[in-house]
Amino acid sequence: MWTNFFKLRLFCCLLAVLMVVVLVVNVTQVEYLDHETVSATFIDSSGQFVSSQ
């Protein structure tokens, strides 16, 4: 009984850590895309991407 509870707790902790890592990676990718692509383009009123160049 004790080992099953410990394994479940360990699994939940590892899953939580993995979710935090995935969240951090996704946020950093979005910030990178914002700086690289969104600064050079914008969306007009019809929903089309328009380059600022």
N, CA, C, O and CB atoms as a CASP TS submission, in Angstrom:
PFRMAT TS
TARGET T0000
AUTHOR 0000-0000-0000
METHOD Language model
MODEL 1
PARENT N/A
ATOM      1  N   MET     1       0.821  -1.201   0.000  1.00  0.00           N
ATOM      2  CA  MET     1       0.000   0.000   0.000  1.00  0.00           C
ATOM      3  C   MET     1       0.861   1.260   0.000  1.00  0.00           C
ATOM      4  O   MET     1       0.608   2.189  -0.767  1.00  0.00           O
ATOM      5  CB  MET     1      -0.932   0.001   1.205  1.00  0.00           C
ATOM      6  N   TRP     2       1.876   1.290   0.859  1.00  0.00           N
ATOM      7  CA  TRP     2       2.733   2.468   0.960  1.00  0.00           C
ATOM      8  C   TRP     2       3.505   2.700  -0.333  1.00  0.00           C
ATOM      9  O   TRP     2       3.660   3.840  -0.770  1.00  0.00           O
ATOM     10  CB  TRP     2       3.704   2.320   2.129  1.00  0.00           C
ATOM     11  N   THR     3       3.995   1.605  -0.954  1.00  0.00           N
ATOM     12  CA  THR     3       4.773   1.770  -2.182  1.00  0.00           C
ATOM     13  C   THR     3       3.894   2.245  -3.329  1.00  0.00           C
ATOM     14  O   THR     3       4.349   3.022  -4.168  1.00  0.00           O
ATOM     15  CB  THR     3       5.461   0.459  -2.560  1.00  0.00           C
ATOM     16  N   ASN     4       2.635   1.792  -3.385  1.00  0.00           N
ATOM     17  CA  ASN     4       1.748   2.251  -4.447  1.00  0.00           C
ATOM     18  C   ASN     4       1.463   3.742  -4.314  1.00  0.00           C
ATOM     19  O   ASN     4       1.436   4.461  -5.313  1.00  0.00           O
ATOM     20  CB  ASN     4       0.438   1.460  -4.428  1.00  0.00           C
ATOM     21  N   PHE     5       1.250   4.211  -3.080  1.00  0.00           N
ATOM     22  CA  PHE     5       1.016   5.633  -2.847  1.00  0.00           C
ATOM     23  C   PHE     5       2.248   6.443  -3.221  1.00  0.00           C
ATOM     24  O   PHE     5       2.134   7.505  -3.833  1.00  0.00           O
ATOM     25  CB  PHE     5       0.636   5.886  -1.381  1.00  0.00           C
ATOM     26  N   PHE     6       3.423   5.946  -2.857  1.00  0.00           N
ATOM     27  CA  PHE     6       4.661   6.646  -3.184  1.00  0.00           C
ATOM     28  C   PHE     6       4.861   6.721  -4.689  1.00  0.00           C
ATOM     29  O   PHE     6       5.260   7.764  -5.206  1.00  0.00           O
ATOM     30  CB  PHE     6       5.857   5.954  -2.528  1.00  0.00           C
ATOM     31  N   LYS     7       4.590   5.623  -5.405  1.00  0.00           N
ATOM     32  CA  LYS     7       4.736   5.616  -6.861  1.00  0.00           C
ATOM     33  C   LYS     7       3.757   6.584  -7.515  1.00  0.00           C
ATOM     34  O   LYS     7       4.116   7.283  -8.463  1.00  0.00           O
ATOM     35  CB  LYS     7       4.524   4.201  -7.412  1.00  0.00           C
ATOM     36  N   LEU     8       2.529   6.630  -7.019  1.00  0.00           N
ATOM     37  CA  LEU     8       1.533   7.556  -7.565  1.00  0.00           C
ATOM     38  C   LEU     8       1.943   9.001  -7.314  1.00  0.00           C
ATOM     39  O   LEU     8       1.822   9.853  -8.194  1.00  0.00           O
ATOM     40  CB  LEU     8       0.150   7.286  -6.952  1.00  0.00           C
ATOM     41  N   ARG     9       2.428   9.268  -6.107  1.00  0.00           N
ATOM     42  CA  ARG     9       2.866  10.627  -5.783  1.00  0.00           C
ATOM     43  C   ARG     9       4.065  11.029  -6.635  1.00  0.00           C
ATOM     44  O   ARG     9       4.125  12.157  -7.125  1.00  0.00           O
ATOM     45  CB  ARG     9       3.218  10.738  -4.291  1.00  0.00           C
ATOM     46  N   LEU    10       5.006  10.130  -6.812  1.00  0.00           N
ATOM     47  CA  LEU    10       6.170  10.406  -7.643  1.00  0.00           C
ATOM     48  C   LEU    10       5.757  10.651  -9.090  1.00  0.00           C
ATOM     49  O   LEU    10       6.269  11.564  -9.738  1.00  0.00           O
ATOM     50  CB  LEU    10       7.169   9.248  -7.566  1.00  0.00           C
ATOM     51  N   PHE    11       4.835   9.840  -9.597  1.00  0.00           N
ATOM     52  CA  PHE    11       4.348  10.011 -10.963  1.00  0.00           C
ATOM     53  C   PHE    11       3.674  11.371 -11.130  1.00  0.00           C
ATOM     54  O   PHE    11       3.904  12.057 -12.126  1.00  0.00           O
ATOM     55  CB  PHE    11       3.370   8.884 -11.330  1.00  0.00           C
ATOM     56  N   CYS    12       2.849  11.761 -10.171  1.00  0.00           N
ATOM     57  CA  CYS    12       2.159  13.057 -10.262  1.00  0.00           C
ATOM     58  C   CYS    12       3.152  14.219 -10.210  1.00  0.00           C
ATOM     59  O   CYS    12       2.996  15.204 -10.931  1.00  0.00           O
ATOM     60  CB  CYS    12       1.131  13.197  -9.125  1.00  0.00           C
ATOM     61  N   CYS    13       4.157  14.105  -9.369  1.00  0.00           N
ATOM     62  CA  CYS    13       5.170  15.164  -9.287  1.00  0.00           C
ATOM     63  C   CYS    13       5.958  15.272 -10.581  1.00  0.00           C
ATOM     64  O   CYS    13       6.210  16.374 -11.068  1.00  0.00           O
ATOM     65  CB  CYS    13       6.123  14.906  -8.117  1.00  0.00           C
ATOM     66  N   LEU    14       6.347  14.137 -11.139  1.00  0.00           N
ATOM     67  CA  LEU    14       7.078  14.161 -12.402  1.00  0.00           C
ATOM     68  C   LEU    14       6.211  14.717 -13.527  1.00  0.00           C
ATOM     69  O   LEU    14       6.699  15.459 -14.379  1.00  0.00           O
ATOM     70  CB  LEU    14       7.569  12.757 -12.761  1.00  0.00           C
ATOM     71  N   LEU    15       4.939  14.365 -13.533  1.00  0.00           N
ATOM     72  CA  LEU    15       4.024  14.888 -14.543  1.00  0.00           C
ATOM     73  C   LEU    15       3.871  16.400 -14.406  1.00  0.00           C
ATOM     74  O   LEU    15       3.827  17.108 -15.411  1.00  0.00           O
ATOM     75  CB  LEU    15       2.655  14.205 -14.432  1.00  0.00           C
ATOM     76  N   ALA    16       3.790  16.897 -13.185  1.00  0.00           N
ATOM     77  CA  ALA    16       3.677  18.340 -12.959  1.00  0.00           C
ATOM     78  C   ALA    16       4.936  19.060 -13.428  1.00  0.00           C
ATOM     79  O   ALA    16       4.850  20.118 -14.051  1.00  0.00           O
ATOM     80  CB  ALA    16       3.420  18.636 -11.471  1.00  0.00           C
ATOM     81  N   VAL    17       6.103  18.496 -13.134  1.00  0.00           N
ATOM     82  CA  VAL    17       7.360  19.100 -13.583  1.00  0.00           C
ATOM     83  C   VAL    17       7.427  19.113 -15.105  1.00  0.00           C
ATOM     84  O   VAL    17       7.849  20.106 -15.698  1.00  0.00           O
ATOM     85  CB  VAL    17       8.569  18.339 -13.001  1.00  0.00           C
ATOM     86  N   LEU    18       7.017  18.028 -15.737  1.00  0.00           N
ATOM     87  CA  LEU    18       7.017  17.964 -17.195  1.00  0.00           C
ATOM     88  C   LEU    18       6.079  19.011 -17.788  1.00  0.00           C
ATOM     89  O   LEU    18       6.414  19.646 -18.788  1.00  0.00           O
ATOM     90  CB  LEU    18       6.614  16.565 -17.668  1.00  0.00           C
ATOM     91  N   MET    19       4.918  19.193 -17.187  1.00  0.00           N
ATOM     92  CA  MET    19       3.974  20.188 -17.691  1.00  0.00           C
ATOM     93  C   MET    19       4.540  21.599 -17.567  1.00  0.00           C
ATOM     94  O   MET    19       4.342  22.423 -18.460  1.00  0.00           O
ATOM     95  CB  MET    19       2.645  20.087 -16.940  1.00  0.00           C
ATOM     96  N   VAL    20       5.236  21.884 -16.482  1.00  0.00           N
ATOM     97  CA  VAL    20       5.852  23.200 -16.305  1.00  0.00           C
ATOM     98  C   VAL    20       6.933  23.420 -17.349  1.00  0.00           C
ATOM     99  O   VAL    20       7.029  24.507 -17.918  1.00  0.00           O
ATOM    100  CB  VAL    20       6.439  23.343 -14.891  1.00  0.00           C
ATOM    101  N   VAL    21       7.749  22.404 -17.608  1.00  0.00           N
ATOM    102  CA  VAL    21       8.803  22.521 -18.619  1.00  0.00           C
ATOM    103  C   VAL    21       8.200  22.777 -19.992  1.00  0.00           C
ATOM    104  O   VAL    21       8.685  23.638 -20.726  1.00  0.00           O
ATOM    105  CB  VAL    21       9.671  21.252 -18.648  1.00  0.00           C
ATOM    106  N   VAL    22       7.156  22.045 -20.350  1.00  0.00           N
ATOM    107  CA  VAL    22       6.503  22.240 -21.649  1.00  0.00           C
ATOM    108  C   VAL    22       5.914  23.645 -21.736  1.00  0.00           C
ATOM    109  O   VAL    22       6.006  24.280 -22.786  1.00  0.00           O
ATOM    110  CB  VAL    22       5.397  21.178 -21.872  1.00  0.00           C
ATOM    111  N   LEU    23       5.319  24.138 -20.673  1.00  0.00           N
ATOM    112  CA  LEU    23       4.750  25.479 -20.666  1.00  0.00           C
ATOM    113  C   LEU    23       5.828  26.536 -20.870  1.00  0.00           C
ATOM    114  O   LEU    23       5.633  27.476 -21.641  1.00  0.00           O
ATOM    115  CB  LEU    23       4.009  25.733 -19.359  1.00  0.00           C
ATOM    116  N   VAL    24       6.959  26.394 -20.191  1.00  0.00           N
ATOM    117  CA  VAL    24       8.049  27.357 -20.334  1.00  0.00           C
ATOM    118  C   VAL    24       8.594  27.340 -21.752  1.00  0.00           C
ATOM    119  O   VAL    24       8.860  28.398 -22.323  1.00  0.00           O
ATOM    120  CB  VAL    24       9.172  27.059 -19.331  1.00  0.00           C
ATOM    121  N   VAL    25       8.766  26.155 -22.331  1.00  0.00           N
ATOM    122  CA  VAL    25       9.271  26.054 -23.702  1.00  0.00           C
ATOM    123  C   VAL    25       8.303  26.711 -24.674  1.00  0.00           C
ATOM    124  O   VAL    25       8.734  27.432 -25.574  1.00  0.00           O
ATOM    125  CB  VAL    25       9.500  24.582 -24.093  1.00  0.00           C
ATOM    126  N   ASN    26       7.003  26.479 -24.512  1.00  0.00           N
ATOM    127  CA  ASN    26       6.016  27.077 -25.408  1.00  0.00           C
ATOM    128  C   ASN    26       5.999  28.595 -25.286  1.00  0.00           C
ATOM    129  O   ASN    26       5.898  29.291 -26.296  1.00  0.00           O
ATOM    130  CB  ASN    26       4.631  26.518 -25.116  1.00  0.00           C
ATOM    131  N   VAL    27       6.093  29.115 -24.079  1.00  0.00           N
ATOM    132  CA  VAL    27       6.087  30.569 -23.889  1.00  0.00           C
ATOM    133  C   VAL    27       7.318  31.193 -24.520  1.00  0.00           C
ATOM    134  O   VAL    27       7.218  32.245 -25.151  1.00  0.00           O
ATOM    135  CB  VAL    27       6.021  30.925 -22.394  1.00  0.00           C
ATOM    136  N   THR    28       8.478  30.566 -24.364  1.00  0.00           N
ATOM    137  CA  THR    28       9.685  31.133 -24.964  1.00  0.00           C
ATOM    138  C   THR    28       9.614  31.080 -26.479  1.00  0.00           C
ATOM    139  O   THR    28      10.121  31.986 -27.142  1.00  0.00           O
ATOM    140  CB  THR    28      10.928  30.394 -24.471  1.00  0.00           C
ATOM    141  N   GLN    29       8.999  30.044 -27.054  1.00  0.00           N
ATOM    142  CA  GLN    29       8.847  29.984 -28.506  1.00  0.00           C
ATOM    143  C   GLN    29       7.909  31.069 -28.997  1.00  0.00           C
ATOM    144  O   GLN    29       8.169  31.680 -30.034  1.00  0.00           O
ATOM    145  CB  GLN    29       8.331  28.613 -28.936  1.00  0.00           C
ATOM    146  N   VAL    30       6.827  31.324 -28.281  1.00  0.00           N
ATOM    147  CA  VAL    30       5.885  32.373 -28.684  1.00  0.00           C
ATOM    148  C   VAL    30       6.560  33.733 -28.620  1.00  0.00           C
ATOM    149  O   VAL    30       6.370  34.552 -29.519  1.00  0.00           O
ATOM    150  CB  VAL    30       4.627  32.356 -27.789  1.00  0.00           C
ATOM    151  N   GLU    31       7.341  33.993 -27.581  1.00  0.00           N
ATOM    152  CA  GLU    31       8.044  35.267 -27.492  1.00  0.00           C
ATOM    153  C   GLU    31       9.050  35.407 -28.624  1.00  0.00           C
ATOM    154  O   GLU    31       9.207  36.498 -29.173  1.00  0.00           O
ATOM    155  CB  GLU    31       8.748  35.399 -26.140  1.00  0.00           C
ATOM    156  N   TYR    32       9.736  34.324 -28.986  1.00  0.00           N
ATOM    157  CA  TYR    32      10.687  34.365 -30.092  1.00  0.00           C
ATOM    158  C   TYR    32       9.965  34.683 -31.394  1.00  0.00           C
ATOM    159  O   TYR    32      10.435  35.508 -32.179  1.00  0.00           O
ATOM    160  CB  TYR    32      11.444  33.029 -30.210  1.00  0.00           C
ATOM    161  N   LEU    33       8.821  34.033 -31.632  1.00  0.00           N
ATOM    162  CA  LEU    33       8.058  34.301 -32.847  1.00  0.00           C
ATOM    163  C   LEU    33       7.541  35.728 -32.856  1.00  0.00           C
ATOM    164  O   LEU    33       7.523  36.366 -33.908  1.00  0.00           O
ATOM    165  CB  LEU    33       6.894  33.319 -32.979  1.00  0.00           C
ATOM    166  N   ASP    34       7.119  36.243 -31.708  1.00  0.00           N
ATOM    167  CA  ASP    34       6.641  37.622 -31.644  1.00  0.00           C
ATOM    168  C   ASP    34       7.734  38.592 -32.064  1.00  0.00           C
ATOM    169  O   ASP    34       7.468  39.535 -32.809  1.00  0.00           O
ATOM    170  CB  ASP    34       6.153  37.957 -30.233  1.00  0.00           C
ATOM    171  N   HIS    35       8.951  38.378 -31.600  1.00  0.00           N
ATOM    172  CA  HIS    35      10.031  39.303 -31.922  1.00  0.00           C
ATOM    173  C   HIS    35      10.493  39.157 -33.365  1.00  0.00           C
ATOM    174  O   HIS    35      10.865  40.149 -33.992  1.00  0.00           O
ATOM    175  CB  HIS    35      11.200  39.085 -30.985  1.00  0.00           C
ATOM    176  N   GLU    36      10.477  37.950 -33.901  1.00  0.00           N
ATOM    177  CA  GLU    36      11.025  37.719 -35.233  1.00  0.00           C
ATOM    178  C   GLU    36      10.028  37.991 -36.349  1.00  0.00           C
ATOM    179  O   GLU    36      10.401  38.584 -37.361  1.00  0.00           O
ATOM    180  CB  GLU    36      11.514  36.310 -35.340  1.00  0.00           C
ATOM    181  N   THR    37       8.782  37.581 -36.202  1.00  0.00           N
ATOM    182  CA  THR    37       7.845  37.645 -37.321  1.00  0.00           C
ATOM    183  C   THR    37       6.788  38.720 -37.164  1.00  0.00           C
ATOM    184  O   THR    37       6.479  39.425 -38.124  1.00  0.00           O
ATOM    185  CB  THR    37       7.178  36.326 -37.493  1.00  0.00           C
ATOM    186  N   VAL    38       6.233  38.857 -35.981  1.00  0.00           N
ATOM    187  CA  VAL    38       5.132  39.799 -35.812  1.00  0.00           C
ATOM    188  C   VAL    38       5.619  41.227 -35.946  1.00  0.00           C
ATOM    189  O   VAL    38       4.857  42.096 -36.369  1.00  0.00           O
ATOM    190  CB  VAL    38       4.457  39.600 -34.459  1.00  0.00           C
ATOM    191  N   SER    39       6.864  41.491 -35.600  1.00  0.00           N
ATOM    192  CA  SER    39       7.383  42.847 -35.732  1.00  0.00           C
ATOM    193  C   SER    39       7.521  43.249 -37.200  1.00  0.00           C
ATOM    194  O   SER    39       7.518  44.438 -37.519  1.00  0.00           O
ATOM    195  CB  SER    39       8.732  42.967 -35.025  1.00  0.00           C
ATOM    196  N   ALA    40       7.643  42.263 -38.097  1.00  0.00           N
ATOM    197  CA  ALA    40       7.810  42.568 -39.519  1.00  0.00           C
ATOM    198  C   ALA    40       6.503  42.473 -40.289  1.00  0.00           C
ATOM    199  O   ALA    40       6.453  42.881 -41.450  1.00  0.00           O
ATOM    200  CB  ALA    40       8.828  41.636 -40.132  1.00  0.00           C
ATOM    201  N   THR    41       5.454  41.953 -39.686  1.00  0.00           N
ATOM    202  CA  THR    41       4.182  41.795 -40.376  1.00  0.00           C
ATOM    203  C   THR    41       3.044  42.235 -39.471  1.00  0.00           C
ATOM    204  O   THR    41       3.198  42.328 -38.253  1.00  0.00           O
ATOM    205  CB  THR    41       3.980  40.338 -40.827  1.00  0.00           C
ATOM    206  N   PHE    42       1.910  42.500 -40.083  1.00  0.00           N
ATOM    207  CA  PHE    42       0.709  42.761 -39.309  1.00  0.00           C
ATOM    208  C   PHE    42      -0.480  42.238 -40.091  1.00  0.00           C
ATOM    209  O   PHE    42      -0.357  41.889 -41.265  1.00  0.00           O
ATOM    210  CB  PHE    42       0.553  44.277 -38.992  1.00  0.00           C
ATOM    211  N   ILE    43      -1.628  42.185 -39.440  1.00  0.00           N
ATOM    212  CA  ILE    43      -2.833  41.645 -40.061  1.00  0.00           C
ATOM    213  C   ILE    43      -3.768  42.804 -40.371  1.00  0.00           C
ATOM    214  O   ILE    43      -4.095  43.593 -39.485  1.00  0.00           O
ATOM    215  CB  ILE    43      -3.530  40.591 -39.137  1.00  0.00           C
ATOM    216  N   ASP    44      -4.204  42.914 -41.633  1.00  0.00           N
ATOM    217  CA  ASP    44      -5.130  43.989 -41.994  1.00  0.00           C
ATOM    218  C   ASP    44      -6.558  43.613 -41.607  1.00  0.00           C
ATOM    219  O   ASP    44      -6.790  42.555 -41.023  1.00  0.00           O
ATOM    220  CB  ASP    44      -5.047  44.294 -43.504  1.00  0.00           C
ATOM    221  N   SER    45      -7.502  44.472 -41.931  1.00  0.00           N
ATOM    222  CA  SER    45      -8.882  44.275 -41.479  1.00  0.00           C
ATOM    223  C   SER    45      -9.539  43.049 -42.095  1.00  0.00           C
ATOM    224  O   SER    45     -10.510  42.535 -41.540  1.00  0.00           O
ATOM    225  CB  SER    45      -9.704  45.494 -41.800  1.00  0.00           C
ATOM    226  N   SER    46      -9.034  42.564 -43.237  1.00  0.00           N
ATOM    227  CA  SER    46      -9.622  41.377 -43.862  1.00  0.00           C
ATOM    228  C   SER    46      -9.008  40.086 -43.329  1.00  0.00           C
ATOM    229  O   SER    46      -9.407  38.998 -43.744  1.00  0.00           O
ATOM    230  CB  SER    46      -9.451  41.442 -45.372  1.00  0.00           C
ATOM    231  N   GLY    47      -8.043  40.191 -42.418  1.00  0.00           N
ATOM    232  CA  GLY    47      -7.440  39.006 -41.829  1.00  0.00           C
ATOM    233  C   GLY    47      -6.225  38.503 -42.575  1.00  0.00           C
ATOM    234  O   GLY    47      -5.727  37.420 -42.268  1.00  0.00           O
ATOM    235  N   GLN    48      -5.732  39.252 -43.544  1.00  0.00           N
ATOM    236  CA  GLN    48      -4.560  38.846 -44.322  1.00  0.00           C
ATOM    237  C   GLN    48      -3.289  39.416 -43.688  1.00  0.00           C
ATOM    238  O   GLN    48      -3.283  40.527 -43.159  1.00  0.00           O
ATOM    239  CB  GLN    48      -4.691  39.317 -45.797  1.00  0.00           C
ATOM    240  N   PHE    49      -2.214  38.625 -43.755  1.00  0.00           N
ATOM    241  CA  PHE    49      -0.928  39.112 -43.285  1.00  0.00           C
ATOM    242  C   PHE    49      -0.352  40.077 -44.315  1.00  0.00           C
ATOM    243  O   PHE    49      -0.343  39.792 -45.512  1.00  0.00           O
ATOM    244  CB  PHE    49       0.047  37.937 -43.022  1.00  0.00           C
ATOM    245  N   VAL    50       0.128  41.216 -43.837  1.00  0.00           N
ATOM    246  CA  VAL    50       0.706  42.227 -44.712  1.00  0.00           C
ATOM    247  C   VAL    50       2.091  42.546 -44.182  1.00  0.00           C
ATOM    248  O   VAL    50       2.258  42.824 -42.994  1.00  0.00           O
ATOM    249  CB  VAL    50      -0.188  43.513 -44.787  1.00  0.00           C
ATOM    250  N   SER    51       3.090  42.505 -45.063  1.00  0.00           N
ATOM    251  CA  SER    51       4.452  42.806 -44.652  1.00  0.00           C
ATOM    252  C   SER    51       4.628  44.308 -44.528  1.00  0.00           C
ATOM    253  O   SER    51       4.057  45.072 -45.306  1.00  0.00           O
ATOM    254  CB  SER    51       5.468  42.222 -45.647  1.00  0.00           C
ATOM    255  N   SER    52       5.413  44.729 -43.558  1.00  0.00           N
ATOM    256  CA  SER    52       5.645  46.156 -43.361  1.00  0.00           C
ATOM    257  C   SER    52       6.751  46.680 -44.259  1.00  0.00           C
ATOM    258  O   SER    52       7.064  47.870 -44.228  1.00  0.00           O
ATOM    259  CB  SER    52       5.986  46.436 -41.913  1.00  0.00           C
ATOM    260  N   GLN    53       7.341  45.813 -45.053  1.00  0.00           N
ATOM    261  CA  GLN    53       8.440  46.242 -45.923  1.00  0.00           C
ATOM    262  C   GLN    53       7.935  46.757 -47.240  1.00  0.00           C
ATOM    263  O   GLN    53       8.728  47.159 -48.091  1.00  0.00           O
ATOM    264  CB  GLN    53       9.406  45.107 -46.162  1.00  0.00           C
TER
END
